[in-house]
């Protein structure tokens, strides 16, 4: 896989003129099995994630780098929408009296303080129609049960198609990272990554060292 590019979710992302954030998830066309966008979250700016088209990724760079400036990155489309939570819960599909909104007390709140003032908020992802997100820690399902969680993806830079899924497999005392060929992936959907392999077949895959990729 020497010509492939690894997108490890959580990796740092830079623009031409400096660091711009970290990769928090990728957006896939589940039919073509190709990446269409990556989602980059600027440091210390919750809810300011940007939806970055793959054409802006410099696949010739040794690290994950965008072919744009930081100011141009800041003008890209937001990857999340902010919503204001009403006390009735109507915006989450609940009628009046069917939902309780519990107060959240930050670390700086005084002991014995009252309810927080101002509207409460939550975020939802913005994904192009027909496409799906893959996040770090997404559940990977073997044909006979859960087997591990997604660590990242390996991409063919010529067409942005996913060639392998990087999986953290095993228990805390015996974890290993394995590379699963995309041919063994049955589907990618809102419930995670589904394999045509059994758990034993995944466990028999050799561990992947960084030098092998």
Secondary structure as UniProt FT lines:
FT   TURN            2..3
FT   STRAND          4..8
FT   TURN            9..10
FT   STRAND          12..15
FT   TURN            16..17
FT   STRAND          18..29
FT   TURN            30..33
FT   STRAND          34..41
FT   TURN            43..44
FT   TURN            46..47
FT   STRAND          50..53
FT   HELIX           54..56
FT   TURN            59..60
FT   STRAND          65..66
FT   HELIX           70..73
FT   TURN            74..75
FT   STRAND          80..85
FT   TURN            87..88
FT   HELIX           90..92
FT   TURN            96..97
FT   TURN            107..108
FT   TURN            111..112
FT   STRAND          120..125
FT   TURN            129..130
FT   STRAND          131..135
FT   TURN            136..137
FT   STRAND          139..142
FT   TURN            143..144
FT   STRAND          145..156
FT   TURN            157..160
FT   STRAND          161..169
FT   TURN            172..173
FT   STRAND          176..181
FT   HELIX           182..184
FT   STRAND          185..189
FT   TURN            190..191
FT   STRAND          192..195
FT   HELIX           199..203
FT   HELIX           210..212
//
